[in-house]
Amino acid sequence: MISEAATLTAEQFADFSTLITTRLGIKMPESKRVLLQSRLHRRVRELGLATVDEYHRLFFSDTEMQAEELEHLLNLATTNKTDFFREPVHFDLLVDDVLPAWRKHPPTPVFRVWCAGCSSGEEAYTLAMTLLEQRARQPFEFSLLATDVCTRVLGIARQATYSTEQAAPIPAPLKSKYLLRSRDPKHPQVRIAPEVRACVQFGQLNFLDADFGLREMFDAIFFRNVMIYFDRPTQHAVVGRMCRNLRVGGALFIAHAETLQGLPLPLRMVAPAMYRREPGAPPS
Ligand SMILES: C[S@@+](CC[C@H](N)C(=O)[O-])C[C@H]1O[C@@H](n2cnc3c(N)ncnc32)[C@H](O)[C@@H]1O
């Protein structure tokens, strides 16, 4: 049972939710109140405060506290669920369709992939292992950028240490090749091997920024299970901006639960949850 000390009133929730939606684009309907309340409660305890009420009061009255605390608040507003080899058909499409097309007429010497909204790194390391396997068969150069707004999950991604349960979806041959096992039987963990870690460059990026600050054009973008948290106009604006960094002919992967149908974007659906960039200007 949640004590009164932990209760977030409707007005307090509205203050936090407005800020979160403005900064991150994440929808915060009233149904998220209990979730936010329990996450805030944990933060209140970490700070040694007595109540969420006190946290709310300090946050909105003390500008110094807000400046220091904003990153924590935004971190706890994000949902970071992810897995290795999640929705695996997309990794097959990358290998069987996108990469062979690039190899035929490489527009640049490096095959560039962006894992956009990478959470704790599982998707980015899945891409790295997949591309390393292809490179072993037929050499080519690739680069992998992985970004997220949440600094907490980026820390986990860079650390690259996972439980054996988290690593379970990785196929056995890749496990023996690309994972290091802890020697402590009480803490059966794995760490991604240096060869794989070295393939991925992690960075912080907020999709709501008007300019992503990325100079490179990508041959494939994985943007899966992120825009489901945004409203339609935000989805349109973010994917439109993303198109500016997607080479014409390059592929955009979204999650199977998401759709871009009805949005005027220079993208053509070529397989479930896979789009190809068409010529034409993205919305500005
Ligand atoms: C559910 S995870 C998806 C992880 C991975 N792409 C997958 O499909 O397994 C969604 C991620 O989007 C990130 N995210 C949410 N809003 C964002 C924003 N405005 N800018 C950048 N990343 C954001 C969250 O921090 C979270 O890690």
The ligand as an ORCA input file, in Angstrom:
! r2SCAN-3c Opt
* xyz 0 1
  C      11.495      0.934    -24.941
  S      13.114      1.580    -25.226
  C      13.466      0.866    -26.825
  C      14.841      0.272    -26.887
  C      15.204     -0.418    -28.204
  N      15.132      0.484    -29.321
  C      14.334     -1.628    -28.449
  O      13.521     -1.624    -29.377
  O      14.462     -2.597    -27.708
  C      12.757      3.291    -25.625
  C      13.961      4.219    -25.443
  O      13.654      5.486    -26.023
  C      14.294      6.482    -25.245
  N      13.642      7.781    -25.463
  C      12.405      8.185    -25.072
  N      12.192      9.469    -25.403
  C      13.322      9.898    -26.024
  C      13.717     11.145    -26.592
  N      12.910     12.205    -26.595
  N      14.947     11.216    -27.160
  C      15.763     10.142    -27.185
  N      15.461      8.937    -26.644
  C      14.247      8.820    -26.073
  C      14.137      5.982    -23.821
  O      15.093      6.552    -22.954
  C      14.274      4.469    -23.975
  O      15.553      4.002    -23.639
*
